């Protein structure tokens, strides 16, 4: 029965693509925060930023997560900062009334 319960538990867990992308940004921000702020390791930071570029992650989104949260380990704080950033970005992409003139 243990195997069946494990399989059912995994089948019921679904992460949407947007959640997976968000988690990739959170993971990158956490690793970068540790490398840059805690370890002050320039080489590791450079490799991590290269990894961000290789994975085509949003650099502005990661910078926002790095500097708008005191503790990157706090998932709720990261989600709040990311939601605010995404809302601000969405608002900026909506043209104003006179921008088309």
C-alpha positions as a Markdown table, in Angstrom:
| # | Residue | x | y | z |
|---|---|---|---|---|
| 1 | Unk | 0.0 | 0.0 | 0.0 |
| 2 | Unk | 2.9 | 2.4 | 0.7 |
| 3 | Unk | 3.9 | 2.4 | -3.0 |
| 4 | Unk | 0.4 | 3.1 | -4.2 |
| 5 | Unk | -0.1 | 6.0 | -1.7 |
| 6 | Unk | 3.2 | 7.5 | -2.8 |
| 7 | Unk | 2.2 | 7.3 | -6.5 |
| 8 | Unk | -1.2 | 8.8 | -5.8 |
| 9 | Unk | 0.5 | 11.6 | -3.8 |
| 10 | Unk | 2.8 | 12.4 | -6.7 |
| 11 | Unk | 0.1 | 12.3 | -9.3 |
| 12 | Unk | -2.0 | 14.8 | -7.4 |
| 13 | Unk | 0.9 | 17.3 | -7.1 |
| 14 | Unk | 0.9 | 19.6 | -10.1 |
| 15 | Unk | 3.1 | 22.6 | -10.6 |
| 16 | Unk | 1.9 | 24.9 | -13.4 |
| 17 | Unk | 4.6 | 26.1 | -15.8 |
| 18 | Unk | 4.4 | 29.6 | -14.3 |
| 19 | Unk | 5.0 | 28.2 | -10.9 |
| 20 | Unk | 8.0 | 26.3 | -12.1 |
| 21 | Unk | 9.4 | 29.5 | -13.7 |
| 22 | Unk | 8.7 | 31.4 | -10.5 |
| 23 | Unk | 10.5 | 28.6 | -8.5 |
| 24 | Unk | 13.5 | 28.8 | -10.9 |
| 25 | Unk | 13.8 | 32.5 | -10.2 |
| 26 | Unk | 13.4 | 32.0 | -6.5 |
| 27 | Unk | 16.1 | 29.4 | -6.5 |
| 28 | Unk | 18.5 | 31.5 | -8.5 |
| 29 | Unk | 17.9 | 34.5 | -6.2 |
| 30 | Unk | 18.6 | 32.4 | -3.1 |
| 31 | Unk | 21.8 | 31.1 | -4.5 |
| 32 | Unk | 22.9 | 34.5 | -5.7 |
| 33 | Unk | 22.1 | 36.1 | -2.3 |
| 34 | Unk | 24.2 | 33.5 | -0.6 |
| 35 | Unk | 27.1 | 33.9 | -3.0 |
| 36 | Unk | 27.1 | 37.7 | -3.1 |
| 37 | Unk | 25.9 | 38.8 | 0.3 |
| 38 | Unk | 26.9 | 36.0 | 2.7 |
| 39 | Unk | 30.0 | 34.5 | 1.1 |
| 40 | Unk | 31.2 | 37.5 | -0.9 |
| 41 | Unk | 32.4 | 35.1 | -3.5 |
| 42 | Unk | 32.9 | 37.0 | -6.8 |
| 43 | Unk | 33.7 | 33.9 | -8.9 |
| 44 | Unk | 30.7 | 31.9 | -7.6 |
| 45 | Unk | 28.5 | 35.0 | -8.2 |
| 46 | Unk | 29.8 | 35.3 | -11.8 |
| 47 | Unk | 29.1 | 31.6 | -12.4 |
| 48 | Unk | 25.6 | 31.9 | -11.0 |
| 49 | Unk | 24.8 | 35.0 | -13.1 |
| 50 | Unk | 26.1 | 33.0 | -16.1 |
| 51 | Unk | 23.7 | 30.2 | -15.2 |
| 52 | Unk | 20.9 | 32.8 | -15.1 |
| 53 | Unk | 21.8 | 33.9 | -18.6 |
| 54 | Unk | 22.1 | 30.3 | -19.8 |
| 55 | Unk | 18.7 | 29.4 | -18.5 |
| 56 | Unk | 17.2 | 32.6 | -20.0 |
| 57 | Unk | 15.8 | 33.8 | -16.6 |
| 58 | Unk | 14.6 | 37.3 | -16.2 |
| 59 | Unk | 17.5 | 39.3 | -14.7 |
| 60 | Unk | 15.3 | 42.2 | -13.6 |
| 61 | Unk | 13.0 | 39.8 | -11.8 |
| 62 | Unk | 16.0 | 38.3 | -10.0 |
| 63 | Unk | 17.5 | 41.6 | -9.1 |
| 64 | Unk | 14.1 | 42.6 | -7.6 |
| 65 | Unk | 14.1 | 39.5 | -5.5 |
| 66 | Unk | 17.6 | 40.1 | -4.3 |
| 67 | Unk | 17.1 | 43.7 | -3.2 |
| 68 | Unk | 13.4 | 43.8 | -2.2 |
| 69 | Unk | 13.6 | 40.9 | 0.3 |
| 70 | Unk | 15.6 | 40.9 | 3.5 |
| 71 | Unk | 15.6 | 37.1 | 3.7 |
| 72 | Unk | 15.5 | 35.1 | 0.5 |
| 73 | Unk | 14.8 | 32.0 | 2.5 |
| 74 | Unk | 11.3 | 33.4 | 3.3 |
| 75 | Unk | 9.1 | 32.0 | 0.6 |
| 76 | Unk | 6.2 | 34.2 | 1.5 |
| 77 | Unk | 8.3 | 37.4 | 1.3 |
| 78 | Unk | 9.7 | 36.2 | -2.1 |
| 79 | Unk | 6.1 | 35.6 | -3.4 |
| 80 | Unk | 4.9 | 39.0 | -2.2 |
| 81 | Unk | 7.9 | 40.8 | -3.8 |
| 82 | Unk | 7.5 | 38.8 | -7.0 |
| 83 | Unk | 3.8 | 39.5 | -7.2 |
| 84 | Unk | 4.4 | 43.2 | -6.6 |
| 85 | Unk | 7.1 | 43.3 | -9.3 |
| 86 | Unk | 4.9 | 41.4 | -11.8 |
| 87 | Unk | 1.9 | 43.7 | -11.1 |
| 88 | Unk | 4.2 | 46.8 | -11.6 |
| 89 | Unk | 5.5 | 45.3 | -14.8 |
| 90 | Unk | 2.0 | 44.6 | -16.1 |
| 91 | Unk | 0.9 | 48.1 | -15.2 |
| 92 | Unk | 3.9 | 49.5 | -17.1 |
| 93 | Unk | 3.1 | 47.5 | -20.2 |
| 94 | Unk | -0.5 | 48.8 | -20.4 |
| 95 | Unk | -0.4 | 51.8 | -22.7 |
| 96 | Unk | -1.9 | 55.0 | -21.2 |
| 97 | Unk | -4.7 | 56.9 | -22.8 |
| 98 | Unk | -2.5 | 59.3 | -24.8 |
| 99 | Unk | 0.5 | 57.0 | -25.4 |
| 100 | Unk | -0.8 | 56.0 | -28.8 |
| 101 | Unk | -0.8 | 59.6 | -30.1 |
